[in-house]
């Protein structure tokens, strides 16, 4: 008879590992922002979610997609940092000072290096630079916006619609904080060779020194990007990322009342995320979680393992109460195939969604031959066996 077995596993936290399954734990925290999404990028654990999937006006935070598409072309060789793009009358007029929006002070008929345009968008949030890029890559800003939408769907940004390259107010130009956080995470992961531009403090172009508007990169808190946003409709927003040791958090806030509040609230939320939570590495892929006895097999037992490294992001206060339990039937009847699911590893902690991971056979175990099976059956009848 197969008997269900529950085995509590003692786990000590070790160094963090690369990927992982994580508990989805969203904790409430009061904030004046209308939209907030805070996530640990290693485990994809959401630490704070306030209207994260609600559509909002993203303002210049939507420039992250414009830059993503430039970085993608740079990475695959379709573009070079030294390529030069032409500044059209349209880009100058609709992205320049006369509109009242952000500008990197381009002038008509200029030919500007791609690297300068990147810095102009990141440091000064230049609308003119965005339009120059859109026209160079797609022929028009409208065509570029369609490409932005296609890329958004490809990346899994299901709640986003782009109508321009700049984030200029448009009733149909809408993103969610969740999608922006996802885009920021992908930017960090996919383009490490270009991500450093987001942390540059200043940029000198056309005789004018321009300073980065992201308030967090000037603070000693590990912040290294990404992009601010502001319009009358959206309020003040920020998509930010900060790294401390092996942990990286991405934060999106929007709907704040002032630049000062954007700075202080963003800092407060990130500090809260680092202070109240930590990552706990439990098992590495292939580690033996436990052993299970085998019935009528050429080996008396089989090791149970998990497929991927397992790290959880948990509130520090609940870590002492975390329980790890292996559940499986035993003895397990042979034959057993390597990789066959034989049980479940469950992780529970107060106020945290439970996590369940398949337990797999570390190796194959063949069934005994006829003589061996008869002998094992006789042994069980005469002596009760070991089961």
Secondary structure, DSSP 8 states (H G I E B T S, - for coil): --EEEEEEE----BS--S-------------S-SEEEEEETTTTEEEEEESTTSEE--GGGGHHHHHHHHHHHHHTTS--TT-EEE--HHHHHHHSGGGTS------TT-EEEHHHHHHHHHHH--HHHHHHHHHHHHSSHHHHHHHHHHHHHHTT-TT-B-SSSS----TT-BEEHHHHHHHHHHHHHH-TTTGGGGG--EEEETTEEEE---GGGGSSS-EEEEEEEEETTTEEEEEEEEEETTEEEEEEEEEESSHHHHHHHHHHHHHHHHHHEEEEEEE-TT-EEEEEEEESBSSSEEEEE-SS-EEEEEEGGGGGG-EEEEEEEESEES-B-TT-EEEEEEEEETTEEEEEEEEEESS-B-B--HHHHHHHHHHHHHH-TT-
